[in-house]
Amino acid sequence: MFIARLAGIAVFDPAGDQVGRVRDVVVALRLGDRPPRVLGLVVEVASRRPVFLPITRVMMIETDAVIFDGRLNVRRFQQRESETLVIAELLDRTVTLTETGEQVQVVDVGMEPTRTRDWLVGKVAVSRGRGRGLRRRRGEVFVVDWNAVTGFSAVEHGQGAAGLIAAFERMKPADLANVVHELSEKRRAEVAVALDDERLADVLEELPEDDQIEILGTLDADRAADVLEAMGPDDAADLLGELPTEQRERLLTLMEPRDAAPVRRLLTYAEDSAGGLMTTDPVIVPPDVTVAEALAQIRNPDLNPAMAAQVYVCRPPTATPTGRYLGTVHFQRLLREPPSTLVSGIVDSELDPIRPTMSLEAVATFLAAYNLVAAAVADENGHLLGAVTIDDVLDHLLPQDWRENVMDVAAAERPDPEEEALRGAGRYGAGKDDDAHRPRRG
């Protein structure tokens, strides 16, 4: 079973309920040319939380599903020094063929069961391709035994990340961000180099601020400016606001003026105000647009649900700051009207826009009071400046680690004695001879 092919496949309990998806495989490298022992799977469960599933609890591995015995400890997975993540750390590594001394790159790693029901990493798929990252030209790919290559234990700088990225290419940005967050600092930098600007921008928007700053710092200034241009203005402003003034100004200068201008405006507002929360590019239409045209704009798959829930009607110009703000049309109203109807005839003008200086708490109260998922932000002259969405409000109201705290409480209430015994024994045994000390099965 080649491990990169397991990335993203669903994990089910015996009742057929999906509990998560495979994100990686944990192995223990051993001395000499002995093949690594597979310890278990890293499974991403609710709220994008990685947990450890011992391989001894896996009942079946198929091409599109993993089935386990139903027992799962939901404590957050923490990698130990003796453990190696196959997808995150072994793919794209440069190794040496023992027989010829030729250097090749790891494309995939294969694991296989033994007669004792253990799983060992016995095969390595390698390529003679040249180059790094996404530009690597993959040549002949062939499979060799684990003991036919050396170099897995060495620290490699500039490893590349094309294989890792390919394993998770179908992931949503938020899920890929969770994978990136769990990587080492070295691997995060290598993934950032390999991702294109748009994909990296999407991932950065979903990462904690510390990770954003760290990754941005690994990029050269021109590349960092390009990635900031690809981010939403509000996310770019949040990230730049955490940087030293000199570095921030340098990056803004390197950005295209049309992309830097809205970011500069957002940076003038307090972080916990409506102006600091808003995005400057909501869906804005002039009053002579039809319902059909407005619906076409909110069908854009790049819009998040809160942003696509309404269109804002303004007199030209329709780029923020706009001409006079006339009101909002919610998408449910658009669905109820004939396609040829002008939005000016169905606009909701009774609800006043909020001011950019409104506090975070006041914005949250406003959205809750009127059952809204987004609200228009306008200046005192009635020009639309942007819109605040409920997801941005929640991001600022909740602590950054609220999901982890919730899951930690859940885990504490559901202790798993057998898993604790496995962890206490190093997951695969407490003795020096790991062939003699395998996990005890209940």
N, C-alpha and C positions, 0 to 999 in steps of 0.2 A: 504494500500500500504506500504510494508516494505521498508524502506529507503535505506538499503545497496544494495538492488537490483536495485536501480536507478543509482548507480555509473557507469559512463561511457556510459550511453545510450544517443543517439543523441537527439538534440533539434532542432525542425524545426519551421519555420514561416508558416503562412497560405498558402503561395505559394508552400510549399514543399521543400524550400531550407534549407539545414542544416546550422545552425549558430554556433554550438558548441556541447559540451557534458556536462552532469551533473557531477559535482565534489562533491557536498555536498548539504545539506539542512540546512537552517538557521531557528532556532526556538528561542522563548523567553520563558525562564523558568518563572513560576509564583509562587506566595506564596502558601503555604499549599500543598494540594494534587491536585490542579487544573491542568489539562493537559496543557502542553506547546502549545502555538500558533505557527503555521508554518508561517514564514514571507516570505519565498521565497527560491529560488534555487541559488546556486553558479554555474554558467555556465562558462566553459572554452571556450573562443572564439579564434580568430586568434592570433598567436604568444604566445599561452599558457597563455593568460591573463584571470584571473577570474573576472567576472562581476556579478552583482546582478540582478536576475529576480524575481520581486514580484510574489507571489503565485496568486494574483488577476489577473495577466495577463496570467496565464496558462489556456488554453482552454481544454486540454485533456492530461491525463497521461495514456500511454499504456505500455505493457511489454517491448517494444523495442524502444519507442519514446515518447518525450514530445513535444506537440504542443502549441505554445503561440500565442498571438494576433499580433505579428510582431513589437511591440514597445519595444526597448531595449536600455537602457542607457549603453554605453560602457566605462564609467569611471571604473577604477580599484576598485574591491570590497575591502573594508576595514571593518573588523569585529569590532563591537562596544562592549563595556563592557557588555551591557545588552543582547548580543546575544550569542548563543551557536551553534556550528557546530556539527551536529549529528554524522556524520561518523568520523570526526577528534577527537571529544572529548567525545562522549557518548559510542561508541562501546568499548567493553572490560572492561568497568568500573565494579567494584564490588559494588553491591547494596544489600540491606537487604529486605527480604520478611517481610512485616508488621505483618502478621498473626503468623508466626512461629519464626521470628528472624533469619532465616537461611540466610547465605551470598551466593549469586549467581553472575554469571558474565553475562553482557549484550551481547547478540549475535546480536540482531537487534532491531529496533524500528519501530513501525507501525504508520502511520498517516492516518486519515480518514476525509472526508468532513462532514460538518454539514449542517443543513437545511438553514443556512444563508450564505452558500457558503464559509465559512471559513474552514481552515484545522487545526485540532488539533492532537497532538500526544496522542493517547489513549491506545496503546498497547506496551508491551515490551516483546521481546523474550529473555529468560534467560536460562542459562545452569548451571548445578551443577558440571561441569568439574573442574579439579584441574590443577595447574601448571600455568606457564606464557609463554608469547611469543609463538613461533612456537612449543614449546614442550608441550603446554597445551593439556591435554586429555579432550575432550569435552564429557560430560556424557549426561544425559537426558536433552533435550531441550523442554521447554514448554512456553506458552504465558500467560501473566497475564495483568491485567489492570494497567494503569500508577499509580493509587492511591494505588496499592497493594505492591509497593516497595518504599523504601526511600534510600537516599544517593547520589542522582544526583547532589546536590548542593555542596557537600563536595569536597575539593581538595584531590585527591588520588595520592600518590607517587608510582612509579613502576606499573603503570596501565596495561602495556602490549599493544600490537598493532596488534595481530594476526587478529582480525576482520577488522581493517582498511586496513591492507595489503591484506587480502583476497578480500575486495571490489574492490581493484585496481590491482589485480594480472595480468590482461591482458594488463596493461599499458606499453607503451614503457618507457625506463629509463628516457628520457627527460620529459615526462608527469608526471611520478611519482615524479621526482625531483621538479617539479613545485608545486605539492601537498605538498611535504615535506617542501618546502620553506615557504609556507603559514601557516604552523603549528606553535604552540607556541614552545619555546625552550624545555619545558618539554616533549612535544609530539614528537619532533624531536629526542630527546634522546631515547625515548621508541621505536620509529620505528627503529632506528639504531640497537638497541639490538635485535629486532625481525627479521630483515632481515638477510639472509645468506650473506656470504662474497662476493660472485660474484654479487649478486643483489645490495648490498650496494655499492660496488665499481662502478658499472654502474651508480648508482644514484649520487654518489659523483662527478663523472666526469662531470655531467651536472649542478651542483650547483655552486653558486657564492663562491668565496674564503672564505668569512666570514663564510658562512654556513659550508663549508668543514672543516675549522679549528675548529669551534665549535663542530661539530659532532665527529671529530677525537678525540677531547679532552675528550669526554664522554666515550670513549672506553678504556679498559685497554691496556697496551702497546703491549701485545702479539696479541690481537685481532686487534689492529690498524695496526700492521705489516702485519698480514694476509690479511687485506683489501688492503693495499698498494701493496702487491704482486699481487692481483687480478686486480689492475688498470693497464692501459697502462703505460709504462715507462715514457712517456712524461707528462701524467697527474699526476703521482705520484711525478715526479720531481718538477712540478709546485707547488703542494701542500706542499711538504717538504721544498721547497725554501722559503715559507712564515713562517716557524716555527723557533723558536730560535735554535741556533747551537747545544746546548746540547741535546735538544729533538730530533732534526733531526738525529743526530749521533746515538742516542740510538735506534731509530726506524730502521735505516739502519742496525745496528748491529743485530737486532732481525730478520730482513728479511733473507730469504734464499740467500746465496751468489750469485747464478746465477740470481736471481731477483734484487738484490741490485746493482750488477755491472753496468748494463746499466743506472740505475738511477743516480749512482755516476758520470758516464761520462757526463750525461746531465747537472748535477749541476755545472760542470766546465765551462759551456758556459753562456754568458750573456742572460738574459731572452728575450731580443728583437733582438736576432741574429738567424740565420738559425739553429745553433746548439741547441739553447734554445727552438726553435719551433718544431724541428723534433721529429719523433718517431723512435725508434731504431729497430722496428720489422715490416718493410714493407714486401711485398711478394717478396722473393728472390729465384731465381732458378739458377742452374748451366747450362752451355751452352748445355749440352747433353740431356736436358729435352725436351719432345715433346710438341707441341701445346695443345694436349689433356690433358696432365699432368698439364700444366700451367693454363688452363681453370678450371680444377678441383680445383686448389688452390684458385682462385679468386671467386669461387662459395661459399666460406665459408660465412655463413650468419652473422658471427660476425664481418666481415670487413665492414667498412663504405664505401659508394660509391666512395669517392675520393681515398681511399687506394686500392680498388679493380679495379681501372681504368687502372692499368698497373702492369707489373712484372719487376723486376730489375734483369738483368743477370750478374752474377759474377762468377769468378773462386772460387773453394773451398778455405777456408771454407765459407759457406753461412750464418753463424751467424755474425752479425756486431761486430766489424769491419771485413769486408769480405776480401777474396782475391781480385784480381784486378777486378774493375768494368768495364764491357764490354759495357753496354748500357741498354736501356729500350725497352720493347715491350708493346705497348698499346693494350688494350683489343679489340678494333675494328680491329686491324691487326690480332689478334689471331682468331677472328671470320671469317676472310676472307681466312685463310690458311687451307690446309688439316690437319686433326688431327695428322698425323704421322710426320709432318714437325718439324725439330729441331728449337728451339728458336734462336740458334746461327746464323741461316741463315736469320732471319728476324729482327734482333735486330737493333734498331735505335741508332747509335753511333755518329751521327753528332752533337747532342746537348750535350755540356759539362755539367757535374754536377756542382752544386753550392758549395761554400766553407762554412764551418760551421761558419765562422766569418762574413759572409755577413749580412748586416743590415736588419731589418724588411721591411723597405721601398724598399730596393733593391730586396728582395725576392718577394714582391708583384709586382714590376715592371717586374721581370723576368717571373712570372707566367702569367701576363697579356700580355706581349709581344709575348709569344709563345703559348697562348691559352691553358695553362695547368691547371689541377686541382691538380697536385702534381709534385714534383721535387726531384731528387736524390741529396743527400748531401755526398760528398766524401772529403777525406783529400788530401794533396798535393802529396801523393804517389799513389793515385788512388784507395784507399780502401773505399768501401761504408760504411758510418757511419749511415745512416738512410734516411728518406724522410720527406719533408715538404709538408703538404696538405693545400689546399685553406681554409678549415674550420678553421684550426689553425691560419692561417694568419688573417682571418676576426675576429676571437675572440680577437686578440691582437690589430687590427686596430680600431675596433668600440668601443665606450664607453660601459661599462657593462650594462647600463640601456637604450640602444638605442631603444629597442622594447617598453619599457614603455613610453619613450618620444614621440615616434611616435603615440602611442595610445592615450596619453594625449592630443596631438594636435588634433587628430581626434575627440575626445570626446568634446573638447572645441568648435569645429566648428559645433557640432550637439547637442546643448543643448536640454534637454527634460524637459519642464516646469512641466509636471505632475509628473515626477519622482522626481524632486526637491521638489515639494510639499509633496510627500510621504516621502522623506528623512527628510524634515524639520519637519514633524509630527512624526518622529520616526518610519517611515514605516508603522506603524499600528495604529497611532492615537496620538493626543497630550494630551488628557485628562488622568485623573487617572484611569477611568473606561475603560479598554481596550475592554470590550464587547460592549460598546456604541460607541467607536471611531474606526471604521474600515476604511481602505483606501477608498477614494471616487473613484468610477469608472467613466471613461469618457463616 
